[in-house]
Amino acid sequence: MCLAIPAYVEQLTTNNHALVNISGIRKEISLALVEDIVPGDYIILHAGFALQKLDPAEAELTLAMFAEISSINRSP
């Protein structure tokens, strides 16, 4: 099973990489598969690679659903 998740691009780094934020976790990822990414964009992240740029409203909705699922799973 594969899982791709939304990530917020905080800054561009060297060699076509970026620093992203995934629910408070910061990670450097590759932008080799996408073009025209700038800080403030959301991307779909899978296995350390950005797969595509994501609409901010869609990203926020998806992240909210993940948070809701996580809170349900923590309930006794």
Secondary structure, 3 states (H helix, E strand, C coil): CCCCEEEEEEEECCCCEEEEEECCEEEEEECCCCCCCCCCCEEEEECCEEEEEECHHHHHHHHHHHHHHHHHHHCC
